[in-house]
Amino acid sequence: MEEASPAPDNDEQAKVKALADYIEFFNSVGASASCPACGNKTWAVQDDPPKNLVPGLMLQGRSKTGPQRMEQFMPVIMVICQKCGFMRNHAREVFSAWQEKKKGTPNE
């Protein structure tokens, strides 16, 4: 009797779906597959950070009207070259807008 493989859990299915969406997004916008540092074309998407943290950039600046300091957090999709470790970030807001637009488009 053959041993049955366990069915992937919902978390695993969601990760696979998310990765497929990222790949489709990057292809649809013409993102280069080549790493600008080493030319490698193998990437990993960091979408499962520890303790449910959201990858992002902390933007800091000063107000033009005075000494007030301002901070803003920008969520990103972090993509890491699997050869040299080069990290590139894509604004999650742009990806989310693409997803919303895609939801409104009938399947081809």
N, C-alpha and C positions, 0 to 999 in steps of 0.2 A: 504494500500500500504506500502510495506516495504521500509525502508530507505536504500539506497545503501551506502556501506562503500566506503570512498574515496580510490582511487587507490594510492598505495605508490608512492611517488615522486622518481625521479632518485637518489637523495642523499640517501634516505632510502634504496633503492634497492642496491646501491653501498655498503652501510654499511653492509647489510645482506650478500652480496657476499663476502666482505672482511672478515667478521667473519667466514664464512664457509671455506674460504681459510686458515685462521689462524688455525682453528681446524684441518683441513686436514693436514696441514704442521706439527703441533705439534704431531699428531698421527703418521704420516709417519716417523718422526725421533725418535720416542720412548720417547718423552718428558713425564716426570712423571706428572700425573694429581693431585697428592697429594701435598699440600703446605708443604714445609720443616719445617715451624714454627709451624703449628697447625694441619696438616693432612687433612684439608678441601679440597674438590674437586670442589668447585665453584669459578670460576675466571671471571674477566671482562677484556676485552682488551681495553686499553686506546688508541683509534685511532682517536679521534675527539677532539684534544686539542684546547684550546681557541685561537682565532685569527689565525687559520691555522698554529700554531707552530708545529714543528716536534719534538716528544719526542726523546731525545738523551743524550749521555754522553759527557762531555767535557774532553778530555784527555790532560793532560799537562805533560811536561817533559823537561829535559835539554839535549842539544846536547852532545854527547861524545867527540866532538872535541873542545869544548869551552863553554863559559858561555851563549850561545844563548838559549833562552827559546822557546819552540815549543808548539803549541796548535793544536789539531785536534778534530773535532766534529764527533761523531759516532752515526748515527741515529739508534734507537732501536724500537722494539715492546715492549711496557710496558704491563705486565700482572699483575693484582692486585687480591690478594685473597679477596674474599667477606666476609670472617669471621674475619680475623685478620689484613688485610691491607698489608700483606707482598707483596713487589713488586719484580718481577723478570723481567729482561730485556733480550731480544733476539736480536742479531744483525740483523737489517733490510736487510743488504747486503746478508746474508745467505738465508733469506726468499725470497728475490728478485731473487736470483740465482735458488732457488727451483721452483719459479713460472715460470721462463724462461724455465727451463728444462721441466716442466709440459706442457707448451704450445707446445713444440715440440713432445710431446708424444700423439699418437692417443688415443681417449677416449676408455675405456674398456667397 
